[in-house]
Amino acid sequence: MPRKGRWQELRRHLAWGQGQDLHDIASLDWPSVRSDIEANLYSELEPLPVEVENLGSLVQSKPSGPVTTKLKWDAISAEDFERLLFNIIADASDYTNPKWLMHTNAPDRGRDISAERVTSDTLSGTKNQRVIIQAKHWQNKSVGVQEVSEAVAQVALWEPPRVHVLVIATSGRFTSDAVAWIEKHNDAGRQPHIEMWPDSHLELLLAQRPHLIAEFNLR
């Protein structure tokens, strides 16, 4: 073991065994020696201890599902955020005809991305729903009731064709009042149906698409 710490001093103080020696061991010698010991507990090629008794049993259980991690949303611009959403939609097998409609800084923004959601039923066949995705790349502000109600009011300007689903996607969160407003709106069966895509939901979607995380340098 490479010894860069106060090994000689430690041996000397242990041999003398006086009160001051104990003080020096605790405050000077041991912290220095401990670093050497901990640095050499495991080599780069040595397996690290894990809490699973049998890794074979873990493999046989075939664990599945994405693991989400916090992403660096501040690393992308508002335009990049919209482009990221467009790529998520384009990558989804049950969405067709994705379109990036508006410029990021357009004064009449609202319908940033549109697509058709395809749902299949073995008995009644295939159904297409028009979906509008509104992007809000907000880091320091949550989406509130005003932003949601304004988006719903704008839907009438985008029809026909009919808008079935309005998705509000944000790199932040929603206020509690906005969540309650949306839940009441949907529970009453009003159109369009509103879906909330906060940062946690987007991180779940991107965990299934690691190539997009890498492309946008989000980690």
KALIN-V679698 format. One line per field, one symbol per residue. ss: DSSP state (H for helix, E for strand, - for the rest). phi: phi as a letter, one per 30 degrees, with the letter a starting at -180 (. if undefined). Layout:
BEGIN
ss: ???
phi: ???
END
This chain:
BEGIN
ss: ------HHHHHHHHHH--HHHHHHHHHHHHHHHHHHHHH---------------HHHHHH------------HHH--HHHHHHHHHHHHHH---EEEEEE------------EEEEEEEEE---EEEEEEEEEEEE------E-HHHHHHHHHHHHHH------EEEEEE---E-HHHHHHHHHHHH-----EEEEE-HHHHHHHHH--HHHHHH----
phi: .dccddddddddddddicedddddddcbddeddeeddddcdbddcddddbdddbdddddddhdbjdcdbdcddddbdddddddddddddddddcbbhdbcdcdecddcdlcdbbacccccbdccjcbcbdbccccbdcccbcdcddddddddddeddccdddcdbccccbdcbcddddddddddedddidcddccccdedddddddddbdddeddchdb
END
